[in-house]
Amino acid sequence: MPNIEAESFSERMRAAVNLSWIMFSRKVGNGLVPINKEASMQLQYAYVLQQLLPLITFHENESFEIELETGVQLNARGREIDLLFKGEFGEQKYAIAIEMKCYRTLAASGGNRGATDIFMKDVYEDFYLLEQYVLSGFAQEGVSLVMNDLARLVNPKNKNAKCWDYDISHGTNVGPVNLTTPIGGKPVNISLEKAYSLNWVKYGNFWFMEAQGVNV
């Protein structure tokens, strides 16, 4: 028979990731939490998630931990997982890797940021990394959390530029796919084995997306 408690344990962790993202999004959208770059996004999201941990703890032998910028060796290269949400239930261990991306029209320095093509490519790069983290055993699930304040990334009038090979607009379905379109004059090779449905929600002046690959 399946271990219902063990299944509930991992499901509670995944639900907490989702609920924290909803709460974070609303707070940012309503101006309660200022976010000007990815680092502040990571810290503020982790804080919200941390507040939920006592609420999803149902047993004395359960424990949860949040790590930021966890260093791992992936394909002989050092990487840092933005946030690693780890839990233990008796002998069972479970981890959810989270990658985050934040695009602000104005950079933290106050100037115009630009480089939307690199941002779009980087979202896909995160999808790839999350798949690799799961394949390599660093996590059992991978979740991408993305926010931006630029309407044309979510609802473009056209998709003529080559950067739209890395389409992140609302309603996009992509994968499995291999992407090699160069961005910023640099070669790219991103292979995704899973399928992704990209859907944005707007709060205030920001759009927020939670994406997770599914096997096909």
Salt bridges, closest charged atoms under 4 A:
GLU5 OE1 - HIS59 NE2 2.91
GLU38 OE1 - LYS101 NZ 3.79
GLU62 OE2 - ARG12 NH2 2.67
GLU67 OE2 - LYS86 NZ 2.79
ASP122 OD1 - LYS121 NZ 2.90
GLU125 OE2 - ARG79 NH2 3.84
ASP126 OD2 - LYS101 NZ 3.09
GLU141 OE1 - ARG14 NE 3.71
ASP149 OD2 - ARG104 NE 3.07
ASP167 OD2 - LYS159 NZ 2.60
GLU210 OE2 - ARG14 NH2 2.60
